[in-house]
């Protein structure tokens, strides 16, 4: 990304690109309603996040616009000096897991689809872990 278009401080970088996510998800990309490259200075150990926004009940003023229903993906910034190593790890391990999570969600039963869900990939001391955090 050209320096003039960066929204991050020089010491931070995103480990993945839109192309990486698109190639990973293939046809499931059409179900992604929000792909965000976060600009916060400290995401802690989180490097990638995925969420499912459910169609909330229309009662009691809690309606969700139909265009918001679907998957959201957040790419968190990492130290620019670690970008290449984190990128390689995410492309080989996290992106296939993301694809599997989205595919399972698309095939999930109605009970799962009617609730919102979040899934995070965390990198701590070189170890990549992931889990649902509902």
C-alpha positions as CSV (number, residue, x, y, z in Angstrom):
1,X,0.0,0.0,0.0
2,X,1.5,3.4,-0.9
3,X,2.6,5.5,2.0
4,X,0.2,8.3,1.1
5,X,-2.7,5.9,1.5
6,X,-1.7,4.4,4.8
7,X,-3.8,5.0,7.8
8,X,-1.4,3.4,10.2
9,X,1.7,4.7,12.0
10,X,4.9,3.7,10.2
11,X,5.7,1.1,12.9
12,X,2.5,-0.9,12.2
13,X,1.4,-2.9,9.2
14,X,-1.5,-5.1,8.2
15,X,-0.4,-8.7,7.7
16,X,-3.1,-9.6,5.1
17,X,-4.6,-7.9,2.1
18,X,-8.0,-7.8,0.6
19,X,-6.7,-10.2,-2.1
20,X,-5.6,-12.7,0.6
21,X,-9.1,-12.7,2.1
22,X,-10.9,-12.9,-1.2
23,X,-8.7,-15.8,-2.4
24,X,-9.2,-17.6,0.9
25,X,-13.0,-17.4,0.9
26,X,-13.7,-17.7,-2.8
27,X,-17.5,-17.8,-3.4
28,X,-18.1,-17.2,0.3
29,X,-16.8,-13.7,-0.1
30,X,-20.2,-12.7,-1.3
31,X,-21.5,-13.3,2.2
32,X,-19.0,-10.8,3.8
33,X,-20.7,-7.6,4.6
34,X,-17.8,-5.9,6.3
35,X,-14.1,-6.3,5.7
36,X,-12.1,-3.9,7.9
37,X,-8.5,-3.1,8.3
38,X,-8.3,-1.8,11.8
39,X,-6.2,1.2,12.6
40,X,-6.0,1.0,16.4
41,X,-2.6,1.2,17.9
42,X,-2.9,-2.0,20.1
43,X,-5.1,-4.9,19.4
44,X,-3.3,-7.0,22.0
45,X,-2.7,-10.5,20.7
46,X,-5.5,-10.5,18.2
47,X,-4.4,-10.6,14.6
48,X,-7.6,-11.6,12.8
49,X,-11.2,-11.6,13.7
50,X,-14.4,-12.9,12.1
51,X,-18.0,-12.4,13.2
52,X,-21.5,-13.4,12.1
53,X,-24.1,-10.7,12.4
54,X,-27.5,-12.3,12.9
55,X,-30.8,-10.9,11.8
56,X,-32.0,-9.7,15.2
57,X,-35.6,-9.7,16.1
58,X,-37.7,-6.9,14.8
59,X,-39.5,-6.5,18.2
60,X,-38.6,-4.0,20.8
61,X,-36.7,-1.8,18.4
62,X,-33.8,-4.2,18.0
63,X,-34.0,-4.5,14.2
64,X,-30.9,-5.1,12.1
65,X,-30.8,-3.8,8.6
66,X,-30.8,-6.7,6.1
67,X,-27.6,-5.4,4.5
68,X,-25.8,-5.9,7.8
69,X,-26.6,-9.6,8.1
70,X,-23.6,-11.7,7.2
71,X,-19.9,-12.0,8.0
72,X,-17.5,-9.4,9.2
73,X,-13.8,-9.8,9.0
74,X,-11.3,-7.6,10.9
75,X,-7.6,-7.6,10.0
76,X,-5.6,-6.2,13.0
77,X,-2.3,-4.3,12.6
78,X,1.0,-5.9,13.7
79,X,4.5,-4.5,14.2
80,X,5.9,-3.7,10.8
81,X,9.0,-5.7,11.6
82,X,7.0,-8.8,12.2
83,X,4.6,-8.5,9.2
84,X,6.3,-11.0,7.0
85,X,6.4,-13.7,9.6
86,X,2.8,-13.1,10.8
87,X,1.6,-13.0,7.2
88,X,3.1,-16.4,6.4
89,X,1.6,-17.9,9.5
90,X,-1.9,-16.4,8.8
91,X,-1.8,-17.5,5.1
92,X,-0.9,-21.1,5.9
93,X,-2.9,-21.6,9.1
94,X,-5.5,-18.9,9.9
95,X,-6.9,-18.4,6.4
96,X,-7.8,-22.1,5.9
97,X,-9.4,-22.1,9.4
98,X,-11.3,-18.9,8.4
99,X,-12.6,-20.6,5.3
100,X,-13.7,-23.6,7.3
101,X,-15.4,-21.4,9.9
102,X,-17.3,-19.5,7.3
103,X,-18.3,-22.7,5.4
104,X,-19.6,-24.3,8.6
105,X,-21.5,-21.2,9.4
106,X,-23.1,-21.1,6.0
107,X,-24.3,-24.7,6.5
108,X,-25.3,-24.2,10.2
109,X,-28.8,-24.8,11.4
110,X,-31.2,-21.9,12.1
111,X,-30.5,-21.8,15.8
112,X,-26.8,-20.9,15.1
113,X,-27.7,-18.4,12.4
114,X,-30.1,-16.5,14.6
115,X,-27.4,-15.6,17.1
116,X,-24.4,-13.4,16.6
117,X,-21.0,-15.1,16.8
118,X,-17.3,-14.0,17.0
119,X,-14.1,-15.9,16.3
120,X,-10.6,-14.6,16.9
121,X,-7.1,-15.7,16.0
122,X,-4.5,-14.6,18.6
123,X,-0.7,-14.7,18.2
124,X,1.2,-15.0,21.5
125,X,4.9,-15.8,21.6
126,X,4.8,-17.2,18.1
127,X,1.8,-19.5,18.9
128,X,-1.3,-19.0,16.8
129,X,-4.6,-19.9,18.6
130,X,-8.2,-19.4,17.7
131,X,-11.6,-19.8,19.3
132,X,-15.2,-18.7,19.3
133,X,-15.9,-15.9,21.7
134,X,-19.7,-15.6,21.8
